[in-house]
Amino acid sequence: MIAPYLAHFALKDRPFSKEIADNELWLPTPMQTLVEALNDHASAVLVSDPGAGKTCVLRALRPRLLKED
C-alpha cells in the first residue's frame, strides 16, 4: 500500500530515508566541495555537531574510496 503523501507528491520512495543509494544522495555545494577536497587525501578526521551531515559526506565518499581497491 502506498502512503497517501507518496502519491500526493508523486514520490516512489519515502523521503529522508537512509535507504537512499549513495550515488543518489543530494549534497549542498559546501558538502560537495568538502567531498572533493577529502577525495585527494589518504586520511582525514571528520568532526562536527550532530546532524551536520558527516554521514552524508562519508556516504558520498564511499564509492570513490571503493574504486581505488
mmCIF file as Biopython writes it, N, C-alpha, C and O atoms, coordinates in Angstrom:
data_model
#
loop_
_atom_site.group_PDB
_atom_site.id
_atom_site.type_symbol
_atom_site.label_atom_id
_atom_site.label_alt_id
_atom_site.label_comp_id
_atom_site.label_asym_id
_atom_site.label_entity_id
_atom_site.label_seq_id
_atom_site.pdbx_PDB_ins_code
_atom_site.Cartn_x
_atom_site.Cartn_y
_atom_site.Cartn_z
_atom_site.occupancy
_atom_site.B_iso_or_equiv
_atom_site.auth_seq_id
_atom_site.auth_asym_id
_atom_site.pdbx_PDB_model_num
ATOM 1   N N  . MET A ? 1  ? 0.843  -1.184 0.000  1.0 0.0 1  A 1 
ATOM 2   C CA . MET A ? 1  ? 0.000  0.000  0.000  1.0 0.0 1  A 1 
ATOM 3   C C  . MET A ? 1  ? 0.889  1.249  0.000  1.0 0.0 1  A 1 
ATOM 4   O O  . MET A ? 1  ? 1.846  1.337  0.769  1.0 0.0 1  A 1 
ATOM 5   N N  . ILE A ? 2  ? 0.572  2.189  -0.848 1.0 0.0 2  A 1 
ATOM 6   C CA . ILE A ? 2  ? 1.333  3.426  -0.952 1.0 0.0 2  A 1 
ATOM 7   C C  . ILE A ? 2  ? 0.788  4.436  0.049  1.0 0.0 2  A 1 
ATOM 8   O O  . ILE A ? 2  ? -0.419 4.672  0.116  1.0 0.0 2  A 1 
ATOM 9   N N  . ALA A ? 3  ? 1.686  5.024  0.824  1.0 0.0 3  A 1 
ATOM 10  C CA . ALA A ? 3  ? 1.274  6.063  1.770  1.0 0.0 3  A 1 
ATOM 11  C C  . ALA A ? 3  ? 0.693  7.234  0.990  1.0 0.0 3  A 1 
ATOM 12  O O  . ALA A ? 3  ? 1.196  7.565  -0.084 1.0 0.0 3  A 1 
ATOM 13  N N  . PRO A ? 4  ? -0.365 7.874  1.512  1.0 0.0 4  A 1 
ATOM 14  C CA . PRO A ? 4  ? -1.014 8.976  0.781  1.0 0.0 4  A 1 
ATOM 15  C C  . PRO A ? 4  ? -0.062 10.101 0.379  1.0 0.0 4  A 1 
ATOM 16  O O  . PRO A ? 4  ? -0.197 10.662 -0.708 1.0 0.0 4  A 1 
ATOM 17  N N  . TYR A ? 5  ? 0.898  10.438 1.242  1.0 0.0 5  A 1 
ATOM 18  C CA . TYR A ? 5  ? 1.796  11.540 0.887  1.0 0.0 5  A 1 
ATOM 19  C C  . TYR A ? 5  ? 2.711  11.173 -0.278 1.0 0.0 5  A 1 
ATOM 20  O O  . TYR A ? 5  ? 3.127  12.056 -1.028 1.0 0.0 5  A 1 
ATOM 21  N N  . LEU A ? 6  ? 3.037  9.881  -0.446 1.0 0.0 6  A 1 
ATOM 22  C CA . LEU A ? 6  ? 3.858  9.472  -1.588 1.0 0.0 6  A 1 
ATOM 23  C C  . LEU A ? 6  ? 3.108  9.717  -2.884 1.0 0.0 6  A 1 
ATOM 24  O O  . LEU A ? 6  ? 3.658  10.269 -3.837 1.0 0.0 6  A 1 
ATOM 25  N N  . ALA A ? 7  ? 1.859  9.307  -2.916 1.0 0.0 7  A 1 
ATOM 26  C CA . ALA A ? 7  ? 1.050  9.503  -4.120 1.0 0.0 7  A 1 
ATOM 27  C C  . ALA A ? 7  ? 0.812  10.988 -4.386 1.0 0.0 7  A 1 
ATOM 28  O O  . ALA A ? 7  ? 0.886  11.435 -5.530 1.0 0.0 7  A 1 
ATOM 29  N N  . HIS A ? 8  ? 0.526  11.749 -3.332 1.0 0.0 8  A 1 
ATOM 30  C CA . HIS A ? 8  ? 0.241  13.175 -3.484 1.0 0.0 8  A 1 
ATOM 31  C C  . HIS A ? 8  ? 1.419  13.918 -4.109 1.0 0.0 8  A 1 
ATOM 32  O O  . HIS A ? 8  ? 1.224  14.769 -4.977 1.0 0.0 8  A 1 
ATOM 33  N N  . PHE A ? 9  ? 2.638  13.603 -3.674 1.0 0.0 9  A 1 
ATOM 34  C CA . PHE A ? 9  ? 3.816  14.288 -4.188 1.0 0.0 9  A 1 
ATOM 35  C C  . PHE A ? 9  ? 4.513  13.515 -5.301 1.0 0.0 9  A 1 
ATOM 36  O O  . PHE A ? 9  ? 5.612  13.887 -5.713 1.0 0.0 9  A 1 
ATOM 37  N N  . ALA A ? 10 ? 3.896  12.449 -5.792 1.0 0.0 10 A 1 
ATOM 38  C CA . ALA A ? 10 ? 4.432  11.622 -6.875 1.0 0.0 10 A 1 
ATOM 39  C C  . ALA A ? 10 ? 5.826  11.082 -6.539 1.0 0.0 10 A 1 
ATOM 40  O O  . ALA A ? 10 ? 6.717  11.067 -7.388 1.0 0.0 10 A 1 
ATOM 41  N N  . LEU A ? 11 ? 6.001  10.641 -5.289 1.0 0.0 11 A 1 
ATOM 42  C CA . LEU A ? 11 ? 7.270  10.067 -4.855 1.0 0.0 11 A 1 
ATOM 43  C C  . LEU A ? 11 ? 7.214  8.557  -4.995 1.0 0.0 11 A 1 
ATOM 44  O O  . LEU A ? 11 ? 6.167  7.946  -4.785 1.0 0.0 11 A 1 
ATOM 45  N N  . LYS A ? 12 ? 8.344  7.956  -5.349 1.0 0.0 12 A 1 
ATOM 46  C CA . LYS A ? 12 ? 8.369  6.500  -5.448 1.0 0.0 12 A 1 
ATOM 47  C C  . LYS A ? 12 ? 8.903  5.858  -4.174 1.0 0.0 12 A 1 
ATOM 48  O O  . LYS A ? 12 ? 8.611  4.692  -3.908 1.0 0.0 12 A 1 
ATOM 49  N N  . ASP A ? 13 ? 9.682  6.596  -3.379 1.0 0.0 13 A 1 
ATOM 50  C CA . ASP A ? 13 ? 10.236 6.099  -2.124 1.0 0.0 13 A 1 
ATOM 51  C C  . ASP A ? 13 ? 9.982  7.115  -1.022 1.0 0.0 13 A 1 
ATOM 52  O O  . ASP A ? 13 ? 9.702  8.285  -1.285 1.0 0.0 13 A 1 
ATOM 53  N N  . ARG A ? 14 ? 10.085 6.645  0.218  1.0 0.0 14 A 1 
ATOM 54  C CA . ARG A ? 14 ? 9.930  7.557  1.353  1.0 0.0 14 A 1 
ATOM 55  C C  . ARG A ? 14 ? 11.091 8.537  1.384  1.0 0.0 14 A 1 
ATOM 56  O O  . ARG A ? 14 ? 12.247 8.129  1.267  1.0 0.0 14 A 1 
ATOM 57  N N  . PRO A ? 15 ? 10.800 9.836  1.541  1.0 0.0 15 A 1 
ATOM 58  C CA . PRO A ? 15 ? 11.886 10.819 1.599  1.0 0.0 15 A 1 
ATOM 59  C C  . PRO A ? 15 ? 12.622 10.735 2.934  1.0 0.0 15 A 1 
ATOM 60  O O  . PRO A ? 15 ? 12.075 10.236 3.918  1.0 0.0 15 A 1 
ATOM 61  N N  . PHE A ? 16 ? 13.841 11.215 2.965  1.0 0.0 16 A 1 
ATOM 62  C CA . PHE A ? 16 ? 14.660 11.301 4.174  1.0 0.0 16 A 1 
ATOM 63  C C  . PHE A ? 16 ? 14.942 9.935  4.777  1.0 0.0 16 A 1 
ATOM 64  O O  . PHE A ? 16 ? 15.039 9.789  5.995  1.0 0.0 16 A 1 
ATOM 65  N N  . SER A ? 17 ? 15.070 8.961  3.934  1.0 0.0 17 A 1 
ATOM 66  C CA . SER A ? 17 ? 15.352 7.601  4.379  1.0 0.0 17 A 1 
ATOM 67  C C  . SER A ? 17 ? 16.826 7.309  4.169  1.0 0.0 17 A 1 
ATOM 68  O O  . SER A ? 17 ? 17.431 7.804  3.219  1.0 0.0 17 A 1 
ATOM 69  N N  . LYS A ? 18 ? 17.407 6.504  5.054  1.0 0.0 18 A 1 
ATOM 70  C CA . LYS A ? 18 ? 18.810 6.130  4.884  1.0 0.0 18 A 1 
ATOM 71  C C  . LYS A ? 18 ? 18.958 5.008  3.872  1.0 0.0 18 A 1 
ATOM 72  O O  . LYS A ? 18 ? 20.075 4.559  3.614  1.0 0.0 18 A 1 
ATOM 73  N N  . GLU A ? 19 ? 17.852 4.543  3.289  1.0 0.0 19 A 1 
ATOM 74  C CA . GLU A ? 19 ? 17.929 3.509  2.267  1.0 0.0 19 A 1 
ATOM 75  C C  . GLU A ? 19 ? 18.229 4.088  0.889  1.0 0.0 19 A 1 
ATOM 76  O O  . GLU A ? 19 ? 18.265 3.352  -0.097 1.0 0.0 19 A 1 
ATOM 77  N N  . ILE A ? 20 ? 18.441 5.377  0.811  1.0 0.0 20 A 1 
ATOM 78  C CA . ILE A ? 20 ? 18.772 6.014  -0.459 1.0 0.0 20 A 1 
ATOM 79  C C  . ILE A ? 20 ? 20.182 5.568  -0.851 1.0 0.0 20 A 1 
ATOM 80  O O  . ILE A ? 20 ? 21.097 5.578  -0.027 1.0 0.0 20 A 1 
ATOM 81  N N  . ALA A ? 21 ? 20.343 5.186  -2.088 1.0 0.0 21 A 1 
ATOM 82  C CA . ALA A ? 21 ? 21.654 4.742  -2.575 1.0 0.0 21 A 1 
ATOM 83  C C  . ALA A ? 21 ? 22.668 5.874  -2.483 1.0 0.0 21 A 1 
ATOM 84  O O  . ALA A ? 21 ? 22.322 7.043  -2.651 1.0 0.0 21 A 1 
ATOM 85  N N  . ASP A ? 22 ? 23.911 5.523  -2.219 1.0 0.0 22 A 1 
ATOM 86  C CA . ASP A ? 22 ? 24.967 6.524  -2.075 1.0 0.0 22 A 1 
ATOM 87  C C  . ASP A ? 22 ? 25.054 7.444  -3.284 1.0 0.0 22 A 1 
ATOM 88  O O  . ASP A ? 22 ? 25.247 8.650  -3.134 1.0 0.0 22 A 1 
ATOM 89  N N  . ASN A ? 23 ? 24.913 6.890  -4.469 1.0 0.0 23 A 1 
ATOM 90  C CA . ASN A ? 23 ? 25.057 7.706  -5.687 1.0 0.0 23 A 1 
ATOM 91  C C  . ASN A ? 23 ? 23.838 8.587  -5.955 1.0 0.0 23 A 1 
ATOM 92  O O  . ASN A ? 23 ? 23.874 9.414  -6.867 1.0 0.0 23 A 1 
ATOM 93  N N  . GLU A ? 24 ? 22.764 8.433  -5.186 1.0 0.0 24 A 1 
ATOM 94  C CA . GLU A ? 24 ? 21.576 9.261  -5.356 1.0 0.0 24 A 1 
ATOM 95  C C  . GLU A ? 24 ? 21.460 10.344 -4.278 1.0 0.0 24 A 1 
ATOM 96  O O  . GLU A ? 24 ? 20.471 11.076 -4.244 1.0 0.0 24 A 1 
ATOM 97  N N  . LEU A ? 25 ? 22.455 10.449 -3.402 1.0 0.0 25 A 1 
ATOM 98  C CA . LEU A ? 25 ? 22.425 11.472 -2.364 1.0 0.0 25 A 1 
ATOM 99  C C  . LEU A ? 25 ? 22.549 12.857 -2.983 1.0 0.0 25 A 1 
ATOM 100 O O  . LEU A ? 25 ? 23.309 13.065 -3.929 1.0 0.0 25 A 1 
ATOM 101 N N  . TRP A ? 26 ? 21.795 13.794 -2.438 1.0 0.0 26 A 1 
ATOM 102 C CA . TRP A ? 26 ? 21.944 15.186 -2.842 1.0 0.0 26 A 1 
ATOM 103 C C  . TRP A ? 26 ? 22.786 15.873 -1.790 1.0 0.0 26 A 1 
ATOM 104 O O  . TRP A ? 26 ? 22.478 15.796 -0.600 1.0 0.0 26 A 1 
ATOM 105 N N  . LEU A ? 27 ? 23.834 16.536 -2.207 1.0 0.0 27 A 1 
ATOM 106 C CA . LEU A ? 27 ? 24.694 17.271 -1.289 1.0 0.0 27 A 1 
ATOM 107 C C  . LEU A ? 27 ? 24.670 18.740 -1.660 1.0 0.0 27 A 1 
ATOM 108 O O  . LEU A ? 27 ? 24.817 19.089 -2.832 1.0 0.0 27 A 1 
ATOM 109 N N  . PRO A ? 28 ? 24.486 19.612 -0.665 1.0 0.0 28 A 1 
ATOM 110 C CA . PRO A ? 28 ? 24.607 21.040 -0.963 1.0 0.0 28 A 1 
ATOM 111 C C  . PRO A ? 28 ? 26.034 21.368 -1.383 1.0 0.0 28 A 1 
ATOM 112 O O  . PRO A ? 28 ? 26.951 20.589 -1.122 1.0 0.0 28 A 1 
ATOM 113 N N  . THR A ? 29 ? 26.224 22.483 -2.015 1.0 0.0 29 A 1 
ATOM 114 C CA . THR A ? 29 ? 27.523 22.871 -2.565 1.0 0.0 29 A 1 
ATOM 115 C C  . THR A ? 29 ? 28.666 22.806 -1.538 1.0 0.0 29 A 1 
ATOM 116 O O  . THR A ? 29 ? 29.733 22.289 -1.870 1.0 0.0 29 A 1 
ATOM 117 N N  . PRO A ? 30 ? 28.487 23.311 -0.302 1.0 0.0 30 A 1 
ATOM 118 C CA . PRO A ? 30 ? 29.609 23.210 0.648  1.0 0.0 30 A 1 
ATOM 119 C C  . PRO A ? 30 ? 30.012 21.765 0.946  1.0 0.0 30 A 1 
ATOM 120 O O  . PRO A ? 30 ? 31.200 21.470 1.078  1.0 0.0 30 A 1 
ATOM 121 N N  . MET A ? 31 ? 29.040 20.870 1.052  1.0 0.0 31 A 1 
ATOM 122 C CA . MET A ? 31 ? 29.360 19.464 1.309  1.0 0.0 31 A 1 
ATOM 123 C C  . MET A ? 31 ? 30.015 18.821 0.094  1.0 0.0 31 A 1 
ATOM 124 O O  . MET A ? 31 ? 30.934 18.015 0.243  1.0 0.0 31 A 1 
ATOM 125 N N  . GLN A ? 32 ? 29.562 19.161 -1.087 1.0 0.0 32 A 1 
ATOM 126 C CA . GLN A ? 32 ? 30.166 18.619 -2.309 1.0 0.0 32 A 1 
ATOM 127 C C  . GLN A ? 32 ? 31.618 19.076 -2.421 1.0 0.0 32 A 1 
ATOM 128 O O  . GLN A ? 32 ? 32.488 18.305 -2.827 1.0 0.0 32 A 1 
ATOM 129 N N  . THR A ? 33 ? 31.871 20.329 -2.061 1.0 0.0 33 A 1 
ATOM 130 C CA . THR A ? 33 ? 33.233 20.849 -2.057 1.0 0.0 33 A 1 
ATOM 131 C C  . THR A ? 33 ? 34.099 20.082 -1.068 1.0 0.0 33 A 1 
ATOM 132 O O  . THR A ? 33 ? 35.251 19.762 -1.360 1.0 0.0 33 A 1 
ATOM 133 N N  . LEU A ? 34 ? 33.541 19.787 0.106  1.0 0.0 34 A 1 
ATOM 134 C CA . LEU A ? 34 ? 34.271 19.016 1.117  1.0 0.0 34 A 1 
ATOM 135 C C  . LEU A ? 34 ? 34.576 17.613 0.617  1.0 0.0 34 A 1 
ATOM 136 O O  . LEU A ? 34 ? 35.684 17.114 0.814  1.0 0.0 34 A 1 
ATOM 137 N N  . VAL A ? 35 ? 33.605 16.966 -0.030 1.0 0.0 35 A 1 
ATOM 138 C CA . VAL A ? 35 ? 33.815 15.618 -0.570 1.0 0.0 35 A 1 
ATOM 139 C C  . VAL A ? 35 ? 34.943 15.637 -1.592 1.0 0.0 35 A 1 
ATOM 140 O O  . VAL A ? 35 ? 35.803 14.757 -1.580 1.0 0.0 35 A 1 
ATOM 141 N N  . GLU A ? 36 ? 34.949 16.611 -2.459 1.0 0.0 36 A 1 
ATOM 142 C CA . GLU A ? 36 ? 36.001 16.706 -3.474 1.0 0.0 36 A 1 
ATOM 143 C C  . GLU A ? 36 ? 37.367 16.960 -2.834 1.0 0.0 36 A 1 
ATOM 144 O O  . GLU A ? 36 ? 38.374 16.417 -3.287 1.0 0.0 36 A 1 
ATOM 145 N N  . ALA A ? 37 ? 37.403 17.784 -1.782 1.0 0.0 37 A 1 
ATOM 146 C CA . ALA A ? 37 ? 38.669 18.055 -1.089 1.0 0.0 37 A 1 
ATOM 147 C C  . ALA A ? 37 ? 39.159 16.817 -0.350 1.0 0.0 37 A 1 
ATOM 148 O O  . ALA A ? 37 ? 40.354 16.524 -0.367 1.0 0.0 37 A 1 
ATOM 149 N N  . LEU A ? 38 ? 38.263 16.092 0.294  1.0 0.0 38 A 1 
ATOM 150 C CA . LEU A ? 38 ? 38.654 14.889 1.031  1.0 0.0 38 A 1 
ATOM 151 C C  . LEU A ? 38 ? 39.092 13.769 0.105  1.0 0.0 38 A 1 
ATOM 152 O O  . LEU A ? 38 ? 39.888 12.914 0.495  1.0 0.0 38 A 1 
ATOM 153 N N  . ASN A ? 39 ? 38.584 13.767 -1.104 1.0 0.0 39 A 1 
ATOM 154 C CA . ASN A ? 39 ? 38.918 12.725 -2.062 1.0 0.0 39 A 1 
ATOM 155 C C  . ASN A ? 39 ? 40.414 12.707 -2.392 1.0 0.0 39 A 1 
ATOM 156 O O  . ASN A ? 39 ? 40.948 11.673 -2.793 1.0 0.0 39 A 1 
ATOM 157 N N  . ASP A ? 40 ? 41.082 13.835 -2.226 1.0 0.0 40 A 1 
ATOM 158 C CA . ASP A ? 40 ? 42.500 13.941 -2.558 1.0 0.0 40 A 1 
ATOM 159 C C  . ASP A ? 40 ? 43.419 13.551 -1.402 1.0 0.0 40 A 1 
ATOM 160 O O  . ASP A ? 40 ? 44.639 13.564 -1.565 1.0 0.0 40 A 1 
ATOM 161 N N  . HIS A ? 41 ? 42.868 13.207 -0.246 1.0 0.0 41 A 1 
ATOM 162 C CA . HIS A ? 41 ? 43.671 12.894 0.935  1.0 0.0 41 A 1 
ATOM 163 C C  . HIS A ? 41 ? 43.636 11.402 1.255  1.0 0.0 41 A 1 
ATOM 164 O O  . HIS A ? 41 ? 42.630 10.734 1.015  1.0 0.0 41 A 1 
ATOM 165 N N  . ALA A ? 42 ? 44.716 10.894 1.788  1.0 0.0 42 A 1 
ATOM 166 C CA . ALA A ? 42 ? 44.786 9.481  2.177  1.0 0.0 42 A 1 
ATOM 167 C C  . ALA A ? 42 ? 44.037 9.238  3.475  1.0 0.0 42 A 1 
ATOM 168 O O  . ALA A ? 42 ? 43.506 8.149  3.692  1.0 0.0 42 A 1 
ATOM 169 N N  . SER A ? 43 ? 43.989 10.247 4.343  1.0 0.0 43 A 1 
ATOM 170 C CA . SER A ? 43 ? 43.260 10.098 5.604  1.0 0.0 43 A 1 
ATOM 171 C C  . SER A ? 43 ? 42.760 11.458 6.060  1.0 0.0 43 A 1 
ATOM 172 O O  . SER A ? 43 ? 43.294 12.496 5.668  1.0 0.0 43 A 1 
ATOM 173 N N  . ALA A ? 44 ? 41.731 11.438 6.892  1.0 0.0 44 A 1 
ATOM 174 C CA . ALA A ? 44 ? 41.158 12.678 7.407  1.0 0.0 44 A 1 
ATOM 175 C C  . ALA A ? 44 ? 40.334 12.350 8.647  1.0 0.0 44 A 1 
ATOM 176 O O  . ALA A ? 44 ? 39.914 11.209 8.842  1.0 0.0 44 A 1 
ATOM 177 N N  . VAL A ? 45 ? 40.111 13.350 9.472  1.0 0.0 45 A 1 
ATOM 178 C CA . VAL A ? 45 ? 39.236 13.229 10.630 1.0 0.0 45 A 1 
ATOM 179 C C  . VAL A ? 45 ? 38.064 14.169 10.381 1.0 0.0 45 A 1 
ATOM 180 O O  . VAL A ? 45 ? 38.256 15.358 10.128 1.0 0.0 45 A 1 
ATOM 181 N N  . LEU A ? 46 ? 36.874 13.641 10.451 1.0 0.0 46 A 1 
ATOM 182 C CA . LEU A ? 46 ? 35.669 14.421 10.197 1.0 0.0 46 A 1 
ATOM 183 C C  . LEU A ? 46 ? 34.923 14.591 11.511 1.0 0.0 46 A 1 
ATOM 184 O O  . LEU A ? 46 ? 34.367 13.631 12.045 1.0 0.0 46 A 1 
ATOM 185 N N  . VAL A ? 47 ? 34.910 15.818 12.031 1.0 0.0 47 A 1 
ATOM 186 C CA . VAL A ? 47 ? 34.291 16.114 13.323 1.0 0.0 47 A 1 
ATOM 187 C C  . VAL A ? 47 ? 33.324 17.270 13.131 1.0 0.0 47 A 1 
ATOM 188 O O  . VAL A ? 47 ? 33.645 18.266 12.483 1.0 0.0 47 A 1 
ATOM 189 N N  . SER A ? 48 ? 32.125 17.122 13.709 1.0 0.0 48 A 1 
ATOM 190 C CA . SER A ? 48 ? 31.133 18.179 13.598 1.0 0.0 48 A 1 
ATOM 191 C C  . SER A ? 48 ? 29.998 17.913 14.582 1.0 0.0 48 A 1 
ATOM 192 O O  . SER A ? 48 ? 29.951 16.864 15.224 1.0 0.0 48 A 1 
ATOM 193 N N  . ASP A ? 49 ? 29.104 18.857 14.690 1.0 0.0 49 A 1 
ATOM 194 C CA . ASP A ? 49 ? 27.934 18.704 15.558 1.0 0.0 49 A 1 
ATOM 195 C C  . ASP A ? 49 ? 27.007 17.628 15.021 1.0 0.0 49 A 1 
ATOM 196 O O  . ASP A ? 49 ? 27.030 17.330 13.827 1.0 0.0 49 A 1 
ATOM 197 N N  . PRO A ? 50 ? 26.183 17.035 15.897 1.0 0.0 50 A 1 
ATOM 198 C CA . PRO A ? 50 ? 25.197 16.053 15.432 1.0 0.0 50 A 1 
ATOM 199 C C  . PRO A ? 50 ? 24.264 16.677 14.392 1.0 0.0 50 A 1 
ATOM 200 O O  . PRO A ? 50 ? 23.801 17.807 14.549 1.0 0.0 50 A 1 
ATOM 201 N N  . GLY A ? 51 ? 24.004 15.930 13.351 1.0 0.0 51 A 1 
ATOM 202 C CA . GLY A ? 51 ? 23.081 16.385 12.320 1.0 0.0 51 A 1 
ATOM 203 C C  . GLY A ? 51 ? 23.679 17.310 11.283 1.0 0.0 51 A 1 
ATOM 204 O O  . GLY A ? 51 ? 22.957 17.848 10.444 1.0 0.0 51 A 1 
ATOM 205 N N  . ALA A ? 52 ? 24.988 17.503 11.326 1.0 0.0 52 A 1 
ATOM 206 C CA . ALA A ? 52 ? 25.630 18.433 10.391 1.0 0.0 52 A 1 
ATOM 207 C C  . ALA A ? 52 ? 25.867 17.826 9.012  1.0 0.0 52 A 1 
ATOM 208 O O  . ALA A ? 52 ? 26.104 18.555 8.049  1.0 0.0 52 A 1 
ATOM 209 N N  . GLY A ? 53 ? 25.806 16.488 8.906  1.0 0.0 53 A 1 
ATOM 210 C CA . GLY A ? 53 ? 25.965 15.855 7.602  1.0 0.0 53 A 1 
ATOM 211 C C  . GLY A ? 53 ? 27.209 15.005 7.451  1.0 0.0 53 A 1 
ATOM 212 O O  . GLY A ? 53 ? 27.611 14.700 6.328  1.0 0.0 53 A 1 
ATOM 213 N N  . LYS A ? 54 ? 27.832 14.615 8.561  1.0 0.0 54 A 1 
ATOM 214 C CA . LYS A ? 54 ? 29.045 13.792 8.476  1.0 0.0 54 A 1 
ATOM 215 C C  . LYS A ? 54 ? 28.774 12.473 7.756  1.0 0.0 54 A 1 
ATOM 216 O O  . LYS A ? 54 ? 29.560 12.059 6.903  1.0 0.0 54 A 1 
ATOM 217 N N  . THR A ? 55 ? 27.677 11.820 8.092  1.0 0.0 55 A 1 
ATOM 218 C CA . THR A ? 55 ? 27.349 10.542 7.463  1.0 0.0 55 A 1 
ATOM 219 C C  . THR A ? 55 ? 27.112 10.721 5.971  1.0 0.0 55 A 1 
ATOM 220 O O  . THR A ? 55 ? 27.548 9.887  5.178  1.0 0.0 55 A 1 
ATOM 221 N N  . CYS A ? 56 ? 26.436 11.785 5.576  1.0 0.0 56 A 1 
ATOM 222 C CA . CYS A ? 56 ? 26.198 12.037 4.140  1.0 0.0 56 A 1 
ATOM 223 C C  . CYS A ? 56 ? 27.517 12.252 3.402  1.0 0.0 56 A 1 
ATOM 224 O O  . CYS A ? 56 ? 27.693 11.766 2.284  1.0 0.0 56 A 1 
ATOM 225 N N  . VAL A ? 57 ? 28.434 12.972 4.022  1.0 0.0 57 A 1 
ATOM 226 C CA . VAL A ? 57 ? 29.737 13.198 3.393  1.0 0.0 57 A 1 
ATOM 227 C C  . VAL A ? 57 ? 30.469 11.872 3.230  1.0 0.0 57 A 1 
ATOM 228 O O  . VAL A ? 57 ? 31.038 11.599 2.172  1.0 0.0 57 A 1 
ATOM 229 N N  . LEU A ? 58 ? 30.456 11.047 4.275  1.0 0.0 58 A 1 
ATOM 230 C CA . LEU A ? 58 ? 31.132 9.756  4.193  1.0 0.0 58 A 1 
ATOM 231 C C  . LEU A ? 58 ? 30.478 8.839  3.172  1.0 0.0 58 A 1 
ATOM 232 O O  . LEU A ? 58 ? 31.168 8.117  2.452  1.0 0.0 58 A 1 
ATOM 233 N N  . ARG A ? 59 ? 29.144 8.862  3.106  1.0 0.0 59 A 1 
ATOM 234 C CA . ARG A ? 59 ? 28.454 8.044  2.104  1.0 0.0 59 A 1 
ATOM 235 C C  . ARG A ? 59 ? 28.769 8.533  0.692  1.0 0.0 59 A 1 
ATOM 236 O O  . ARG A ? 59 ? 28.863 7.724  -0.231 1.0 0.0 59 A 1 
ATOM 237 N N  . ALA A ? 60 ? 28.930 9.833  0.514  1.0 0.0 60 A 1 
ATOM 238 C CA . ALA A ? 60 ? 29.288 10.362 -0.802 1.0 0.0 60 A 1 
ATOM 239 C C  . ALA A ? 60 ? 30.717 9.971  -1.174 1.0 0.0 60 A 1 
ATOM 240 O O  . ALA A ? 60 ? 31.032 9.813  -2.353 1.0 0.0 60 A 1 
ATOM 241 N N  . LEU A ? 61 ? 31.579 9.815  -0.172 1.0 0.0 61 A 1 
ATOM 242 C CA . LEU A ? 61 ? 32.963 9.409  -0.425 1.0 0.0 61 A 1 
ATOM 243 C C  . LEU A ? 61 ? 33.094 7.912  -0.689 1.0 0.0 61 A 1 
ATOM 244 O O  . LEU A ? 61 ? 34.018 7.488  -1.384 1.0 0.0 61 A 1 
ATOM 245 N N  . ARG A ? 62 ? 32.190 7.114  -0.148 1.0 0.0 62 A 1 
ATOM 246 C CA . ARG A ? 62 ? 32.310 5.649  -0.223 1.0 0.0 62 A 1 
ATOM 247 C C  . ARG A ? 62 ? 32.534 5.118  -1.642 1.0 0.0 62 A 1 
ATOM 248 O O  . ARG A ? 62 ? 33.462 4.330  -1.828 1.0 0.0 62 A 1 
ATOM 249 N N  . PRO A ? 63 ? 31.754 5.494  -2.645 1.0 0.0 63 A 1 
ATOM 250 C CA . PRO A ? 63 ? 32.007 4.958  -3.997 1.0 0.0 63 A 1 
ATOM 251 C C  . PRO A ? 63 ? 33.390 5.327  -4.529 1.0 0.0 63 A 1 
ATOM 252 O O  . PRO A ? 63 ? 34.012 4.534  -5.236 1.0 0.0 63 A 1 
ATOM 253 N N  . ARG A ? 64 ? 33.872 6.514  -4.197 1.0 0.0 64 A 1 
ATOM 254 C CA . ARG A ? 64 ? 35.199 6.928  -4.659 1.0 0.0 64 A 1 
ATOM 255 C C  . ARG A ? 64 ? 36.292 6.113  -3.978 1.0 0.0 64 A 1 
ATOM 256 O O  . ARG A ? 64 ? 37.298 5.775  -4.602 1.0 0.0 64 A 1 
ATOM 257 N N  . LEU A ? 65 ? 36.099 5.803  -2.714 1.0 0.0 65 A 1 
ATOM 258 C CA . LEU A ? 65 ? 37.085 5.010  -1.975 1.0 0.0 65 A 1 
ATOM 259 C C  . LEU A ? 65 ? 37.096 3.564  -2.454 1.0 0.0 65 A 1 
ATOM 260 O O  . LEU A ? 65 ? 38.157 2.943  -2.522 1.0 0.0 65 A 1 
ATOM 261 N N  . LEU A ? 66 ? 35.950 3.033  -2.781 1.0 0.0 66 A 1 
ATOM 262 C CA . LEU A ? 66 ? 35.865 1.647  -3.230 1.0 0.0 66 A 1 
ATOM 263 C C  . LEU A ? 66 ? 36.489 1.454  -4.613 1.0 0.0 66 A 1 
ATOM 264 O O  . LEU A ? 66 ? 36.958 0.358  -4.920 1.0 0.0 66 A 1 
ATOM 265 N N  . LYS A ? 67 ? 36.506 2.482  -5.446 1.0 0.0 67 A 1 
ATOM 266 C CA . LYS A ? 67 ? 37.095 2.399  -6.782 1.0 0.0 67 A 1 
ATOM 267 C C  . LYS A ? 67 ? 38.601 2.193  -6.722 1.0 0.0 67 A 1 
ATOM 268 O O  . LYS A ? 67 ? 39.184 1.615  -7.640 1.0 0.0 67 A 1 
ATOM 269 N N  . GLU A ? 68 ? 39.242 2.664  -5.642 1.0 0.0 68 A 1 
ATOM 270 C CA . GLU A ? 68 ? 40.699 2.580  -5.539 1.0 0.0 68 A 1 
ATOM 271 C C  . GLU A ? 68 ? 41.180 1.195  -5.151 1.0 0.0 68 A 1 
ATOM 272 O O  . GLU A ? 68 ? 42.371 0.915  -5.283 1.0 0.0 68 A 1 
ATOM 273 N N  . ASP A ? 69 ? 40.301 0.308  -4.673 1.0 0.0 69 A 1 
ATOM 274 C CA . ASP A ? 69 ? 40.720 -1.043 -4.256 1.0 0.0 69 A 1 
ATOM 275 C C  . ASP A ? 69 ? 41.108 -1.905 -5.420 1.0 0.0 69 A 1 
ATOM 276 O O  . ASP A ? 69 ? 41.482 -3.063 -5.232 1.0 0.0 69 A 1 
#
